[in-house]
C-alpha cells in the first residue's frame, strides 16, 4: 500500500531515464514526450542544462538570500532584456502568483483583483482564490476575499466589476488548464489600454505560456502589450523548481526590505539551470524556429484531424495546442501511451499538447501519424 496521499491519479508507469525529447520507462520502452512534464522541460532533457547543473553542484548548490547572488542577477538580466522590469525569484507558479497578488495590493493600497472565469493560477490560498474554477476550491472553506471573475474575452464584464478599490486585473493570455483558450487580440489591446487609463495594474500569468512556449519568450509579445507584472515558472529552469515575477521598476518600492521573501527562491542550482535555458532560447534564432515549427505542427494537425467528426476544434499558439474532441480523452491518452507518445488533457474534453521546443519536423510527423491512427 502506498504511503502517499492519493491526491494524484497516477498511471501505472514510471519514467526512469530521459534523452533529448524521449522518456524511457523501467521496462525500457521509449516514448516521445508531448507533455514536457506539463510544460516544464521546454528544451527536453538538454545537455547544456545538465552540464550547467553538474558544474554548479560541484561548487555550491544553495545560499540564502541574505547574501549576494550573481546568478540571480544574471538570470534577471536575460529575462528582462530591454524591458524596464525588476525580478523576484521563487520556486513555482503558485508562489509567483502569490507574489504578484501581494505586490499589486501593496503597491496600490487597494484590495480587489479581477481575474477571469475558467482561469487557473495555482493551489495556494491566494492563487486558488484568483482561480475562476469552483472545482479547484471545493472543500477548503473561506478563501481570500476581494476577488471577482470577469468573462474571458468580454471587456464589458471587466468594466462592470471595477470599483474604487480595484488594484489589478490578472489574466492568462492563453487559458491552459481549462482547455487551451487564447485571448482575442482586440480584447487584450482594449484591456491593456483600459488598465492604463484607470490606473489598474495588469498582471499577466505566463506560468505556462512563458519561456518560449508560444514561440516568443513571453506570450504578451504576440499581443503588443506591456504588462505591469508578469509571473513565470514551469519552463524557467527546464525541470528545476523555479518561479519568478517581473514587475515594472516603479513598483520596486512596494517590495522593500522585509516585505516578501523565499528561503529557496533563486537558489544556485535553479538559477544555473535557468541561465543555461535562457542562453539556448535567446540565441541562434531559436524562438523563430519554434514559431515556424509550431505553425507546422498546427497545420499538420488541422490537415490530418480537422475533418474528423469527433474533432470539434484545434486551437492554440506555438507549441501550446488543444484538440477539443468528443472522444473519451482518458482512453485517448492511454492509447497514445501504448503507441509511444505522451500527451496531456485539459478541461473536460481537450487533448493538451505541450511538446518540447526542441522537436524536429520528423518527430512532429511521427506524433501526428500516431494521432491519425488513434482517431481512425
C-alpha positions in Angstrom: 0.0 0.0 0.0 1.3 3.5 -0.9 2.4 5.7 1.9 1.5 8.8 -0.2 -1.7 10.9 -0.1 -3.8 9.9 -3.0 -4.3 13.4 -4.5 -2.9 12.3 -7.9 -4.4 9.9 -10.3 -1.1 8.2 -11.4 -0.8 6.0 -14.4 0.8 2.6 -13.9 4.1 3.7 -15.5 7.3 5.1 -14.1 9.9 7.0 -16.2 13.4 6.2 -15.1 15.5 7.8 -17.9 15.4 10.6 -20.4 17.3 11.5 -23.5 16.5 14.6 -25.6 12.8 14.6 -26.3 12.3 11.0 -25.2 11.4 9.3 -22.0 12.1 5.6 -21.0 10.1 3.6 -18.5 11.6 1.0 -16.2 10.9 -1.7 -18.8 13.0 0.2 -21.4 10.0 1.3 -23.5 10.7 4.6 -25.3 8.2 7.5 -25.5 8.2 10.8 -27.5 7.2 13.3 -24.9 4.5 15.7 -26.0 3.9 16.9 -22.4 7.3 18.4 -21.4 6.4 17.4 -17.8 3.3 19.7 -18.0 5.2 22.4 -19.8 8.3 22.3 -17.8 11.2 20.6 -19.7 10.7 23.1 -22.6 14.1 22.1 -24.0 13.7 18.4 -23.5 16.4 16.8 -21.5 19.0 19.2 -22.8 22.8 18.6 -22.4 23.7 22.3 -21.8 21.3 22.4 -18.9 22.7 19.2 -17.4 26.2 20.5 -17.8 25.4 23.7 -16.0 23.8 21.8 -13.2 26.8 19.5 -12.8 29.2 22.4 -12.8 27.1 24.3 -10.2 26.6 21.3 -7.9 30.4 20.9 -7.8 30.7 24.4 -6.4 27.7 25.2 -4.1 24.0 24.5 -4.6 22.4 26.7 -2.0 22.9 30.1 -0.3 20.2 32.0 1.4 19.0 35.4 0.2 20.9 37.1 3.0 23.9 37.3 0.6 24.6 38.5 -3.0 23.7 36.1 -5.7 25.3 36.9 -9.1 23.4 34.0 -10.7 20.1 35.7 -9.9 21.3 39.0 -11.4 22.4 37.1 -14.5 19.1 35.4 -15.0 17.2 38.6 -14.3 19.1 40.4 -17.0 18.4 37.7 -19.5 14.7 37.7 -18.7 14.3 41.4 -18.6 16.3 42.3 -21.7 15.3 45.9 -22.8 12.2 46.0 -20.6 12.0 48.2 -17.5 11.4 45.4 -15.0 12.7 44.2 -11.7 12.8 40.5 -10.9 11.9 38.4 -7.8 12.7 34.7 -7.7 10.7 31.9 -6.0 10.0 28.2 -6.6 6.8 27.7 -8.5 4.0 29.3 -10.5 1.6 29.4 -7.5 4.3 31.2 -5.5 4.9 33.7 -8.4 1.2 34.4 -8.5 1.1 34.9 -4.7 3.9 37.4 -5.0 2.1 39.2 -7.8 -1.1 39.5 -5.7 0.9 40.8 -2.8 2.8 43.3 -4.9 -0.3 44.6 -6.6 -2.1 45.1 -3.3 0.9 46.7 -1.6 1.8 49.0 -4.5 -1.7 50.3 -4.9 -3.1 50.2 -1.4 -6.2 48.5 -2.8 -7.5 45.1 -2.2 -9.7 44.0 -5.1 -8.4 41.9 -8.0 -10.3 40.9 -11.1 -9.4 37.6 -12.8 -11.4 35.5 -15.2 -13.9 32.7 -15.3 -12.2 29.3 -16.1 -8.8 30.7 -15.2 -6.1 28.8 -13.3 -3.5 30.5 -11.2 -2.4 27.9 -8.6 -3.4 25.9 -5.5 -2.2 28.1 -2.6 -4.9 30.1 -0.9 -4.2 33.4 -2.8 -3.6 31.8 -6.2 -6.6 29.5 -5.7 -8.8 32.5 -4.8 -7.7 34.1 -8.1 -8.7 31.0 -10.0 -12.0 31.1 -11.7 -13.0 27.5 -11.3 -15.1 26.2 -8.4 -13.8 22.6 -8.7 -10.3 23.8 -7.6 -11.8 25.4 -4.4 -14.2 22.8 -3.2 -13.9 21.8 0.5 -11.3 24.4 1.6 -13.6 26.8 3.3 -13.4 30.6 3.1 -10.9 31.8 0.6 -9.0 35.1 0.3 -11.6 37.9 -0.2 -11.9 40.6 -2.8 -11.5 38.5 -5.9 -14.1 38.7 -8.7 -14.2 36.9 -12.1 -14.9 38.5 -15.5 -16.0 36.7 -18.6 -12.9 35.9 -20.7 -12.7 38.0 -23.9 -15.6 40.2 -22.7 -14.5 43.8 -22.0 -17.8 44.9 -20.7 -17.8 42.3 -18.0 -14.4 43.6 -16.8 -15.7 47.2 -16.6 -18.7 46.1 -14.7 -16.5 44.7 -11.9 -14.2 47.7 -11.5 -14.6 49.8 -8.3 -12.6 52.4 -6.5 -10.9 49.6 -4.6 -9.7 47.6 -7.7 -5.9 47.1 -7.7 -5.4 44.9 -10.7 -6.6 42.7 -13.5 -5.0 39.2 -13.7 -5.1 37.2 -16.9 -3.7 34.2 -18.8 -3.3 35.1 -22.4 -4.0 31.5 -23.2 -6.1 29.7 -20.6 -4.2 26.5 -20.3 -5.7 24.2 -17.7 -9.3 24.9 -18.8 -8.7 23.8 -22.4 -6.2 26.0 -24.3 -8.3 29.1 -24.9 -6.4 32.0 -26.4 -7.4 35.6 -25.7 -8.7 37.7 -28.6 -6.2 40.3 -29.8 -8.8 43.2 -29.7 -9.8 42.2 -26.2 -6.3 42.2 -24.9 -5.5 45.5 -26.6 -8.6 47.2 -25.1 -7.9 45.6 -21.7 -4.3 46.9 -21.6 -5.5 50.4 -22.6 -8.3 50.4 -20.1 -6.0 49.4 -17.2 -3.6 52.3 -18.1 -6.4 54.8 -18.3 -7.9 53.7 -14.9 -4.6 53.2 -13.0 -5.1 49.5 -12.7 -2.2 47.1 -12.7 -2.2 44.5 -15.4 -0.9 41.1 -14.2 -0.2 38.6 -17.0 0.2 35.0 -15.7 2.8 33.5 -18.0 3.5 30.4 -15.9 2.5 28.1 -18.8 2.8 30.4 -21.8 6.2 31.9 -21.0 9.8 30.9 -21.6 9.3 30.2 -25.3 6.2 28.0 -25.1 4.3 30.1 -27.7 7.3 30.9 -30.0 8.3 34.1 -28.2 10.0 34.5 -24.8 6.7 35.8 -23.4 3.2 35.4 -24.9 2.4 39.1 -24.3 4.9 39.9 -27.1 2.4 38.4 -29.6 -0.2 40.9 -28.4 1.9 44.1 -28.5 1.2 45.0 -24.8 3.5 45.6 -21.8 2.1 44.2 -18.5 2.9 45.8 -15.2 3.6 42.4 -13.6 4.5 39.1 -15.3 4.6 35.8 -13.5 6.8 32.9 -14.7 7.7 29.3 -13.7 7.4 25.9 -15.4 9.9 26.1 -18.2 12.1 28.7 -16.5 14.8 26.3 -15.3 13.8 23.4 -17.6 12.8 21.0 -14.8 14.3 22.5 -11.7 11.8 24.2 -9.4 11.9 27.9 -10.2 9.5 30.7 -10.5 9.7 34.5 -10.9 7.8 37.7 -11.1 8.8 40.6 -13.3 7.4 44.0 -12.2 7.8 47.5 -13.6 10.6 49.3 -11.8 8.3 51.9 -10.4 6.8 49.1 -8.3 10.1 48.4 -6.6 9.4 50.5 -3.5 6.5 48.2 -2.7 8.7 45.2 -2.2 11.1 46.9 0.2 13.3 45.1 2.8 11.3 42.5 4.8 8.2 42.8 2.7 8.4 39.4 0.9 10.8 36.5 0.7 11.6 32.9 -0.1 14.1 30.5 1.5 14.8 28.5 -1.6 13.8 31.1 -4.2 16.5 31.8 -6.7 18.8 29.1 -5.3 22.1 28.4 -7.1 21.0 25.2 -8.8 17.8 26.6 -10.2 19.5 29.8 -11.4 22.3 27.8 -13.1 19.6 25.8 -15.0 17.6 28.9 -15.8 20.6 30.7 -17.1 21.6 27.8 -19.4 17.9 27.5 -20.5 17.7 31.2 -21.5 21.1 31.0 -23.3 19.6 28.4 -25.6 16.3 30.2 -26.1 17.8 33.6 -26.8 20.5 32.6 -29.4 20.7 31.4 -33.0 17.1 32.3 -33.9 15.9 29.5 -31.7 12.5 31.1 -31.0 12.0 32.0 -34.6 12.4 28.3 -35.3 9.9 27.4 -32.6 7.3 29.7 -34.1 7.9 28.1 -37.5 7.7 24.5 -36.2 4.6 25.4 -34.1 2.8 26.6 -37.3 3.9 23.3 -39.0 2.5 21.2 -36.1 -0.8 23.2 -36.1 -1.2 22.9 -39.8 -0.3 19.2 -39.8 -2.9 18.5 -37.1 -5.5 20.5 -39.0 -4.8 18.7 -42.2 -5.0 15.2 -40.7 -7.6 15.6 -38.0 -9.6 18.8 -38.8 -12.1 17.0 -41.0 -12.9 14.3 -38.4 -16.4 14.4 -36.9 -15.1 13.7 -33.4 -12.7 16.7 -33.6 -14.6 19.9 -32.7 -11.7 22.4 -32.8 -7.9 22.6 -32.8 -6.6 25.8 -31.2 -3.5 27.3 -29.7 -0.3 29.1 -30.3 3.3 27.9 -30.9 3.8 24.6 -29.0 0.7 25.1 -26.8 -2.2 23.4 -28.6 -5.5 21.9 -27.6 -7.6 19.4 -29.6 -11.2 19.6 -28.5 -12.9 16.3 -29.1 -16.0 14.2 -28.4 -13.8 11.2 -27.9 -13.0 9.8 -24.5 -9.9 11.7 -23.7 -8.8 9.4 -20.9 -8.9 6.5 -23.4 -7.0 8.6 -25.9 -4.2 9.3 -23.5 -3.9 5.6 -22.8 -3.8 4.7 -26.5 -1.2 7.4 -27.2 1.0 6.0 -24.5 0.6 2.5 -25.9 1.9 3.9 -29.2 4.9 5.5 -27.5 3.5 9.1 -27.2 2.9 11.1 -24.0 0.1 13.7 -24.1 -2.0 15.6 -21.6 -5.6 16.6 -21.1 -7.2 19.9 -20.2 -10.7 21.0 -19.3 -13.3 18.3 -19.8 -12.7 17.2 -23.4 -9.4 18.6 -24.7 -6.2 16.8 -25.5 -3.4 19.2 -24.5 -0.1 19.3 -26.3 2.9 20.9 -24.7 5.8 19.3 -26.6 9.4 20.3 -26.1 10.5 23.3 -28.2 13.4 21.2 -29.5 11.2 19.0 -31.6 12.3 18.2 -35.1 9.8 18.1 -38.0 10.3 14.4 -38.3 9.2 14.0 -34.7 6.2 16.2 -35.4 5.3 14.0 -38.4 5.7 10.9 -36.2 3.4 12.2 -33.5 0.8 13.4 -35.9 0.8 9.9 -37.5 0.0 8.5 -34.1 -2.9 10.9 -33.6 -4.2 10.0 -37.0 -4.1 6.2 -36.3 -5.9 6.7 -32.9 -8.6 8.9 -34.3 -9.1 6.4 -37.1 
